Amino acid sequence: MSVNDTPDRTDDTGMTDEEKRRDQLTSAPNAVESDADPRIDVTHREGVTRIDIRDDADVRPGDPTKDPGE
């Protein structure tokens, strides 16, 4: 199951979690729609949750001046 596979739930705002996330990430000055693109994949298997950074994520954690193996 990935983040995008979670059931749509609304609260008193009438927005789903995904809609709230997109709204927050695109409301900043100079924000573009691609700012809200998914950056992680979440899987749940046998009681274990795994979070992976997507290969196609434009924004990645860490120091961009160093190789991941350093």
N, C-alpha and C positions, 0 to 999 in steps of 0.2 A: 504494500500500500504506500503510495506517495502522498505528499502534502496535498496535492490536488485531488486525491481520491477520498478525502475525508468528507463526511456527510455535510451538506449545507445546513447550517444552524443559524437562525436569526435571533437577535435579542431585542430589547426595547428600541433600538435604533432602526430596526427593520432591515439591517444589513447582515450579510453572512460574514464569517471571519475573513474569507478571501476578498470580499468587497471592501471591508474595512482596511485590510492590508494594502490593497491597490490604491484606495483613496488616500491613505497616509503617505505612501511612497510617491504619489504623483502630485501632491498638493504643495510641495516646496517650490520656491521660485526657480525657474529654469529647469524644472523636472520634465522628463519626457516619458511617454508610455512604457518604453523599454526598461525604465528604472524599476518597474514592478514585476519584471520577468522572474520566474522562479530561479533560485540560486542553490537550493538544496533538494535532495531526495531523502525521504524518511521511510524506512521499512521497519515492519514489526514482524518478528518471527520467533516463535517458541519463547515468548516472554522477554525477548531482547529487542531493544530499539536501536536502530543504526541510522546515523545521519551522515550523508555523503554530500560533499560539495559537487555540484553538477559540472561536467566537463565543459559545457557551453555557457557557464556563468561568466558574465562580463566583470563582475566584482568578486574578488576572492580574498579570503583572510590571509594575513601574513605580510611579510616585507616584500614588496614587489621588486626590490633590487637584488634579492638573493634567490638562488635556486632552492627548490623544496628540500633537497638532500643536505643542504649545508647546516 
